């Protein structure tokens, strides 16, 4: 084979890899609007208001006969969605690894989540149970789809490209969130001009996130390629999902450093996910900020998160992903501590806090994803990323539960928000103890020059 032929083949392979990477970015573009507009901005305050409308004279709702403070219902629903995710994700990961057919599974999860989100248009009056159900389905579907989406990363990017590719994916997601939030802000603030009520405007914003999610999922479904393997059918593989998860955990015992990283990530990411889902409730209920202020603050987070994700990706090339993540955890700790002392009715200070969150949010998540990809043995991407996603979303039930219980017991969202500092402090200590270079070697992967 001639040198020219080899070069042409390498060039074609690189071009195909770039094409897949661009398609892969678009799933972040598609689904991040749900995380931003629905979970972070609108659904928390709106579902809390709906639950309060359905509450009794003491401020309690009674789903399945269990008395809950209406103000805690959203946090409990988020925790319930995570528990459902834990049940379903191992089956999806096993089916993907055994059959190699990730795209059909990704499509099923994405469109179920998009349909549930679109259905939030019908959340009005005192239908808090409908809202809780749709939230549980949408959140669980997103978690399953992210198992499959993340497992493509080791296949479409060589080790030296992963920090940059992962960071670009997060940047795409935050750019989409910013774009849609601008439209949401226009509709919400000028809802009278559009001839709709404020609650109808919120429901349109919720539903439009589902339409966006479904529409742009078509791009990755067209660009990404399945690496098929001769194996059982998807149904047979799914039936063995929990056995596969048990086998994955046993296999991870032979990779104790990978397991140590997952434990650290489980802790600090639980704090991140709780801040994302509960920040708007804290702003509206404790600080008395208007919905327009909250939308503007989250828009600020999205804009800064694009630059933050790309900027932290560059820092990782100089200082390594581990050190950059550790620095972000220090910033998270200081930001939450400051958030406890925010004065009520002071949007400027809330915007300052949002700016701090935006600068570290995307980068800490993107670099965690790319760092973990180096710790995954070849051929076990979906299997290991199923465990990772359980740490990312599937195990992130403790933070919302603690947040909800703290408010249930104290009636103070300030006490609830400060409790989350522990997740970042403990996560920092655990991550600092992981020798990542040795972990990469133990996984049988080449060690990047800077990690």
PyMOL commands that set and color helices and strands:
alter all, ss='L'
color gray80, all
select helices_A, chain A and resi 3-54+70-99+102-122+128-151+153-156+159-189+198-223+234-239+241-253+256-286+291-319+321-340+347-373+381-394+398-410+413-418+421-432+436-442
alter helices_A, ss='H'
color red, helices_A
select strands_A, chain A and resi 60-63+66-69
alter strands_A, ss='S'
color yellow, strands_A
deselect
rebuild
show_as cartoon
